[in-house]
């Protein structure tokens, strides 16, 4: 563990030994990172936890998490939606879950500059993104999954498609590092971005009660500038409980640490760092006695629910701290400015 990072995060009120240590302790010898003790594993949250590990200096453990994914990738480039002790328990093949490896590996590269590992993982990333692109509708949205029987479910989810947009950006960045041209990914991302910005009717709007549908288009960088500010302002009161955090869904009194941390990431990505810091400060004390973070709590009765210690929740707390306080070179991963002005600038 990097002691300088540990000190900086401790100054923020985050106990790095407890937060990252929880993830490292629950990681299996195979590299798999379950949700919690005796819990399931899904590839997206597995990666979120691995990103938290890498920020915290657990680089070997983070790399091992990606190697676990490489060893379990299916022939079509996808992963199953959920595993338990390495065995699939949900054989749905989800496009968003599958593509997030590009975000995780680019994040890993920003911290380690390990081009050799990127090269080793290239075929894994290429197959994963190609799987999702193969499920893109003519109007730009990406269908959410294939069923266990191999049937395409033509429903599209705004949160999932926004996350895939971010994955396509990171996949192109990885390709650029490796001097590989992937024009199909750029074309797919442009179409997807247009759908996210202009075609909300293309997505399953029953999910609009979920806060992630509100801020993920901004977090991913599909919506930026004045439109991002307008979107955040428009639904702030619907999802944000002042001095507490972000609701998982608008019609239930349940604040979650992960969604609050991701809102912090979205605000920081827009350049609204002061507001992001205020929101982050609301949750820094929402910890168990060992310093690891709650998953969520109800209000006004303040019941912690569930009581499980969740790996990916603790991972995204670390990511939010990094975005706010530049603990590592990966702190700019979601920054709109980074994607507009850096060597990895992309076409919207």
N, C-alpha and C positions, 0 to 999 in steps of 0.2 A: 504494500500500500504506500502511495506517495504521501509522505508526512506533511508536505506543504499544502497539498490539497486537503488533507484531513484537518489541518489547522484552520484553513479558510472556511471550510464548511462548518466546523465547530463554532466559529465566530458568528455564523448565521443562525445558530441554535439547532443545527442538524448534527446528530451524533453519527459520524461516518462509520465508526466501528459497529454500531448497531444496525444501521441502514444497509450498508453494503455487506456487512458481515452476515446478516440474515440471508441475503441472496446466496452468498458463497457457501454458507452452511447447508442450505437446502438443495444446492446443485448436486446432482447425482454424479457418480464417478464417470458415467458415460458422457457427461456434459449437459445432459437434459436439466432444465430448470422448471420444476413444477410451480403451479400457482402458490401452493402452501404445503405444509407437511402432509403427506399422504394425499395430496391433491393432484388434479389433472394437469397436463401441459398442453398449451396451444402454441403454435410456432410464433404468432405475433407477440404475445406477452412474454414468451421465452426470450425473444430478441430485445424487448424493452428492458427486461431484467439484465440481459448481457450488456446493454449500453450503459446501464447504471454501474455495473461492475467495472467496465473499462474506464469510465470517468474516475472511479475511485482507486484506480491503480491495480485492480485485479485483471491485468491484461491476459495472463495465461488462461484464467478461467473463462474470460470472455471469448477468447479464440476457441477454446474447447466447446463452447456453446454453439459456435458456428460450424465446427467440425461435426457435432452431433446432427445438425440440420443436413449437412452434406451427405452424411451416411444414411439418412432416412428419406431423402428426396425420391419421389416416385418417377416413373419413366417419362411421364408427360411434363415434368418440371414442377409439379405441385407437391403439397404436403396434405396429409389429412388434417381435419379441423381440430382434433383432440387426441391425446395419448394418455395412457396411465402406465407408469413404469415401462415406458418404451413401446407399449403395444397400443395400436389404434383403437379408440373407443367411439369415434365419430368419423366415418369415412367420407364425409362431405369434403369436397376439394374447393376451398374458398380462395377467390382471386386475391383479396386483400391480405389475408393471412400469408399467402404464398409470396407475394411481391415484397413484403417488408424486409426481407433479407438484404435487399439493396440498400435500404436506409441504414440498417445495422452495420453492414460492412463498410459503407462510406464513412460512417461515424467512427468505426474502428480505425480506418486509414487516417482520418484527420488527427487522431491522437497518436498513432504509432508510426505513421508514414511507412507502413510495411507493404511495399508494393509486391513483394514476393508472395505474401499471403493472398493479396487481391488476385494475383495471377492464378494461384492455385484454385481459388474459388470462382473464377470467371465463368466456367461452364455451368456452375450451379446457379449463378445470378442470371445468366443468359436464358437458361431453360425456365427459370421461375417467371421472369418478365414476359417471355414469349408465350407462356401459358396464359397469362392474363390478357395480353394483347389479342390472342386468338379468340377471346370471349368479348371483344369490344363490339358494341352495336354500331350500325351505320351512322347513328346520330351522336356517337361519341362516348356515351356512358359505357361502363363495363359491367357485364352481368356478374352477379355476386358469386356464383358457384356452379359446380357440377355435383349432382347427387351421387350417392354411393353406387348407383346403377349406371352412372356415366351420362345422365340426362342433364342438359344445360337448364338451369333455372334462370329465366330471362328477367327476373327482378333485378333492378339496380338500386344500390344504396348510396346516399350522398356521402355519408361518413366514409364508407369503404372506398368509393371512387376517389374521394379527396386524398385518402391515404395512398392509394395507388398512384395518384398524380405525383406525390412526393417520392414514391419509390421509383417512378420513371425518371424523375430529375436525378436522383442519386445513381440510378443505373447508367444514365448517360455520363455522369461525372466519372464513374468507375471506368467506363469504356474510354473516355478521353485520357485518363491516367495511363491506360494500357495501350493507347494509340490504336483503338478499334473504332470503326465508324458504324453506328447503329441508327441509320435514318428512319427505320420503321418505328423505333421507340419515340423519336422526336415527333413524327407524324401522329402517332397514337396519343402522345401527351398533349399536343396542340388541340386535337379533336376533343379529348377528354376535358381539358381546361375550358374550352368553349361551352361544352355541355354543363359543366359545373357553374359557370358564370351566368349562362343565359337560358338554361333548360331545366329549371328545378322540377318542371312537370314530368321530366323523364325518370325521376327517382321516386322511390316508395315514400310518399309523404306521411305515412303513418308513423314514421320514425322522427318526425319533426318535433315531437315532444322530448326527444333526447337532446341533451345539451351539446353532444358531439356533433350533431347535424348543424348546430349553430356555428361553432367556432372552427371545425375541421377544414372547411374551405379556406379559411384565413391561415390556420396553422400550416397547411400544406403549401401555401403560396399560390394557390389557384386564384384566389381573390386578394388583391393588394390595393394599396393607395386609398383613395377616397371611398371606394366601394367597400374596402375592408373596414374602414372606420364607421361607415354607415351601417354595415351589417352588425358590427359589435354593439353599437349604440342602440340599434333597433330592438334587440332582444336581451339586453343586459338585465333589465328588471324581471324578465321572465325566468331567468336561470340563476341569477346571482343573489345569494342571501348575504347582505352586507355584514361584515365582521365574522362571517362563518366560512363561506366558500361557494362552490358551484353545485347545483342540483344535478343528479344523474338524469332525472326526468322532471319535467316542469310541474307535473301534477302530484308528485310524491315528496314528502318532507324528509328527503334523504340527501345529505351532502356527502360527496365522495372526494377523497384526497387525490385520487388519480385525475379526475376531471378538473379539479381545481388546479393541479399542477400543470395539466395540459393547457388550461386557459392562460396560465402564467407564460408558458412557452409561446402561445399565440400572440399575447400582448407584447412580449419581448421581440417576437419576430417582426411585428409592425413598427417597432421602435418606441413603444409606450412603456418604457422600462420603469418609470416611477409608479405607474398604476400596477404594473406587474409585481413590483416589490411589495406594494400594499397588500395585494391579494395573497402573495406568498406568505407574508407575515401572519395572515389569518390562520394558517394551518401548521405553523412550525411547532406549536405546542400539542398537537393532536397525536400524541405518541403513547405507546404502552410504557410500562415501567422500565423496560430494557432499552428504550429509545427508538425502537422501530415504529413505523407509522400505522395508524388505524387504516382500515379500508374505507370506512365511512361512519357517519353517525346521523341519527334522526334529530329533529328539532321540533319544538322547543324542549323536549324531554331529555335530549343529549344522551341517548342510548347508543353505545358503540355497536355497530352491526355491519357485516358479520364480525365475529371476534377472531377470525383467522388472521394470521400475519401473512400478508400477500407480497410475494416477491416483486411483481411488476409495479405494484403501487409504490413500493420503496424505490424501485429503479427510476420511476418518472419523477419522484421528489428530487433525486440527485440530478436528473437532467434539467429540471427547472432551476435548481441552484446554479448549475453550470451556465445556463443561458443568461441568468441575471448577473453573475459575478465573474464570468470568464475564467473559470477554474482550469479549463483545458482548451486546446485548439478546436475542439468540436463544439464549443459554445455557440458558434454561429450557424450551426447546422440548419436551423429553421429560419434564419434571418432573411427577410425579403431582400434587403440590401445586398447581402452576400450573393444571392442567386442572380441579382441584377448586374453586379459590378465585378465579381471575382472572375478568375480564370474559368470557372465552371458556369458562367452566365448561360441562361437558357432562354429560348424563345417562348413567350407566353402564348 
